[in-house]
Amino acid sequence: MIHRSEIRPRAGLVVLTLFAAVSGLFAQAAGSADPVSVWDYSDNPAAWGLFPDAMAFGFRGSAALSDLASYSGGAVPGSFDLAYGIPGLFYKYSDDGVSGAHELTTAFGVDRALGAGLRFRWDATTEAASKWGSQDFGLIVRPFGYASMSLGIDDVFDIAGDGFDGADLGLAIRPLAFDSRLETMLTLSADARLGSGSFSLEGVGARFLLGEWLSVQGRYSFADSSVGVGLSVSLSGSETAAGVAVPSGGLSDGSASLGQSMRLGRAVKSADRVFGRSILVIDEPGSFSPVPPRVDYDPGFGNDVALWFDLAVAAIDRAASDSSIGALTMIEPPRFDSDARAQEFGRALARFRKAGKPAFVYARSMDRLSYVYAAAGAELVALDPNGALPVVDAAAVSLYFKGLLAKLGIEAYNLQSHDTKTAYNSLTESGMTDAERAMLERYVGGLAAQSYAALDAARPGRLPGGAAGAIAAGPYLDPRKAVEAGLVDELMYRDEFDDAVLERTGIASTVDVRSYARERGLSWGRKMARKVAVVYLSGNIIEGEGVAGRSIGDAATAFLASLRDDPTIAGVILRVDSGGGSALTSDHIAREVKRIKEAGKPVVVSMASYAASGGYYISAYADRIIAEAGTITGSIGVTGLDISLVGMLEKLGIGAGSVSASRSGVFGNPFLPRRPGDADASRSGIMYVYERFVDVVAEGRKMERARVDELGKGQVWLGREAVENGLVDAIGGLSDAEAAMEELLGAEARYVTCLPGEAEISPLLSLLGAEAAAPLGFGSSGAVGGYIAGAVRLVDELAELGDGALYLAPEYLYRPR
């Protein structure tokens, strides 16, 4: 049944379809509103902003059919084109055998709904004073997922002063757009020319796409009554295109073209996923990367860079609703760095299975997190006959170095605000204190209980002793015992597993998760949505700029301030993964979060593995806080550390003396005996910061101050407990945070990934070592070295940006994800 809300857009689609169909029977190679190939990008300056690759280059040659027919050796007269593109810029050189012309286009896109660009064209063979030909403006607008309209204005600045040169208009529609599986298969197009007091229909046509790897197209041109047909094949990053155009005069007046291009950063959907189905394969035995990569590696080159966690989860969610994906297999399930990450990944797999698609797992070994959250719910869990299931229960083990430090003559003093703020206990205690033990027992017990519940839900009726008993009985180093306990379904070798999956699904085609995640497709997408920045704040909170993805510093503060002032940003999601650090930097970031809200922009926090202490401080002002059940959060408290080296100096036979204008001159000096008043002064500072911390949380969470103090005192809470205590709003991952953001906005949103902070040393330079990096300005103040270093960093930044249209704003670059 068609919902009433769908009648109007579908009626509009029918009208547009009839318009394009009546315009002519022949198909168009590439209407100005329907760019697909590298060569299409030069037809409209806006095109490169909508579907840019990380890099593209190509060569195309054209010749008359009569010359080809009479070819007897040697060169064939004709024309050729060269093209090269990087994000934001596209260059083309054309030579017709008589003269040459350059084209340089700069373009940007807003998702896939709006693209704009400016093309500079000049003649390569005329005198410099007159060689500038025109500056052409291009615009592509897609108000709906089935319609695309284009506008091209020649010589928009009228430098020659000869008046309006005319404009090109284009319309393309996709009559199958309401079926996601067939959406891009057929495109009908029409192009027209608007001159000074004139209007003419230039050409009509259609394009047939098979799996985004095979394109068959044709075109009828009214100007010379010519018929054109074309064929292009895309295999991974290579694209081969051939075309023939025949005017009304016959074949003898026709022409043919052949082009070859390479496109990096582009994954192509295979044909068998258009008419058939494939199995999504996750073969990532290592750990995921918690943050976006600094360099956008192409998986086609077999790199070993860890797959970005959020990209993998998004790929699974997309596969759940993708009719071309029929099942999922995991080969050696990934290792997770925390219960929270495992839980978020496991819920994505659960959504996949809930969509009616089976999952299958083969492994040689799995730990508790990999097994319970990623593997246990699969239709088939297979273990290698020589494998093992080293699943053991949750636990916490701490080491204490007070005795070792004493032997070295070093004494550490814990400046904790409360006895449950235990960050430095390992240096100041000889063993686990009662307060630390009580907190860890609650923490470990909570993680264990979550594991039991998840395992019971994943394997109902298959665990004779229940989940708690099965995990307590681990590890299962004899694989047969894992089968007996109901944790594993069968013992089999990899080829036997592949045969079993084929027998159960009937699907032979596969696609690996890296390639699938990078498939951009050729969908025109949804109507224009509001832009939301997803800012990754990962690592220790420090005083200083901070390194992107590894530490959080002043760069994050400045970046959030820029988002507040950016009129194109409608909201901000903070993806927080930090155990805390500098109170000063935490307060500065929290203030910017508050100011973003005051500017009328909603803020949602998505807590990953950790958002504790300073990690919670920077989250407190958000409109919504989303965390996983196993996220480690809270720890509302302050701590510090004083070190006395007096004993060590005595052991080494070193004396220390001092002269000070007043008592404060030697405050906290580690080489002098510690004075009682110094401890009081230090504690006063610690308690001031704690009181400030409590005030921020009380204001941000709209809680009674006394209640925040009760939940504070350095106590660590799991995400589930934090929801019950009011410190977190809901359990969920990044997708849930996005849903919360769209609820707050009251509109659909599109998301851009942001990673503030200084870039690390270029991966290329890191291979050469610090000695090679220093002369290039990394840590060097040399002017030449600084310029080179800046260029290297710029290359890294551009490579990191990956797919999507380039967005430039003061002091930062980012792309739609």
Secondary structure, DSSP 8 states (H G I E B T S, - for coil): ---GGGHHHHHHHHHHHHHHHHH-SS--S--TT---STGGGGTSTTHHHHS--SEEEEEEEEEEHHHHHT--SS----EEEEEEEETTEEEEEEE-SS-EEEEEEEEEEETTTEEEEEEEEEESSS-GGG-EEEEEEEEEEEEETTEEEEEEETTTT-TT------EEEEEEE-TTTTSTTTTTTEEEEEEEEEETTEEEEEEEEEEEEETTTEEEEEEEETTTTEEEEEEEEEETTEEEEEEEEE-TT-GGG-EEEEEEEEEET-B---THHHHS-EEEEE---SB-BSS--SS---GGG------BHHHHHHHHHHHHH-TTEEEEEEES--B-SSHHHHHHHHHHHHHHHHTT--EEEEEEE--HHIIIIIITTSSEEEEEEEEEB------------HHHHHHTT-EEEE--SSTT--TTHHHH-SS--HHHHHHHHHHHHHHHHHHHHHHHHHSTT--TTHHHHHHHT--B-SHHHHHHTTS-SEE--HHHHHHHHHHHH----EEEHHHHHHB--S---SS--EEEEEEEEESEE-SSS-BTTTEE-HHHHHHHHHHHH-TTEEEEEEEEEE--B-HHHHHHHHHHHHHHHHTT--EEEEEEEEEETHHHHTTTT-SEEEE-TT-EEE------EEEE-HHHHHHTT-------SSGGGGTT-TTS---HHHHHHHHHHHHHHHHHHHHHHHHHHT--HHHHHHH-TT-EEEHHHHHHHTS-SEE--HHHHHHHHHHHHTS-EEEEEE--SB--S-HHHHHH-HHHHGGGTTT---HHHHHHHHHHHHHHHHHHH-SS--EEETTEEEEE-
